[in-house]
Amino acid sequence: MKLTKAIEGFLLDFQAGGRSAGTVKVYRLALINLARFLDDPEVNQIRSENLKRFLLYLRHDYKPNRPGGCGRYPNTHQEYSRGIPFSGR
């Protein structure tokens, strides 16, 4: 299954669980960024190294498109990485 297809299912379940529209939007944007960064791989092909590279990209190279230069999310990479366990596999 492609990552974008899995994201669709996750977001549907996430929204059905009563999450606010704003929360769903933030998750959608984050996950779409991940899928684009990884070129929409098959889910079973994603490895911890791929996620580590994504987090490094967020930390060093990602430039969010925020009208007006809003600095509301200064530690976005930290927020993304909190829920990702890295076992070194």
ZIRA-V90057 format. One record per residue. N is the residue number from 1. RES is the residue in one small letter. SS is DSSP state (@ for helix, = for strand, . for the rest). OMEGA is omega in whole degrees, -180 to 180 (* if undefined). D_FIRST is the distance of its C-alpha to the first C-alpha in whole Angstrom. Layout:
N_RES_SS_OMEGA_D_FIRST, N_RES_SS_OMEGA_D_FIRST
//
This chain:
1_m_._178_0, 2_k_=_-179_4, 3_l_@_-179_6, 4_t_@_177_8, 5_k_@_178_7, 6_a_@_178_7, 7_i_@_178_10, 8_e_@_180_11, 9_g_@_179_11, 10_f_@_-178_13, 11_l_@_176_15, 12_l_@_178_16, 13_d_@_-179_17, 14_f_@_-180_19, 15_q_@_179_21, 16_a_@_178_21, 17_g_._174_23, 18_g_._179_26, 19_r_._-180_25, 20_s_._179_27, 21_a_@_179_26, 22_g_@_178_27, 23_t_@_179_25, 24_v_@_180_21, 25_k_@_180_22, 26_v_@_178_23, 27_y_@_-180_19, 28_r_@_-180_18, 29_l_@_-180_20, 30_a_@_-177_19, 31_l_@_176_15, 32_i_@_175_15, 33_n_@_178_18, 34_l_@_-179_15, 35_a_@_178_13, 36_r_@_-179_15, 37_f_@_-178_17, 38_l_._-178_14, 39_d_._175_13, 40_d_._-179_10, 41_p_._168_8, 42_e_=_-176_5, 43_v_@_-177_6, 44_n_@_178_8, 45_q_@_-178_10, 46_i_._-180_11, 47_r_._-179_15, 48_s_@_179_18, 49_e_@_177_19, 50_n_@_-179_17, 51_l_@_176_18, 52_k_@_178_21, 53_r_@_178_21, 54_f_@_180_20, 55_l_@_176_23, 56_l_@_176_25, 57_y_@_179_24, 58_l_@_-177_25, 59_r_@_-170_28, 60_h_@_-171_30, 61_d_._-175_28, 62_y_._176_27, 63_k_._-178_29, 64_p_._178_28, 65_n_._-178_29, 66_r_._177_32, 67_p_@_178_34, 68_g_@_178_38, 69_g_@_-179_37, 70_c_._179_36, 71_g_._-174_36, 72_r_._-176_34, 73_y_._-175_31, 74_p_._-176_33, 75_n_._-176_31, 76_t_@_-180_27, 77_h_@_178_26, 78_q_@_178_27, 79_e_@_179_26, 80_y_@_-171_22, 81_s_@_-178_23, 82_r_@_-176_25, 83_g_._-177_22, 84_i_._178_20, 85_p_._177_22, 86_f_._-179_22, 87_s_._-179_23, 88_g_._180_24, 89_r_._*_21
//
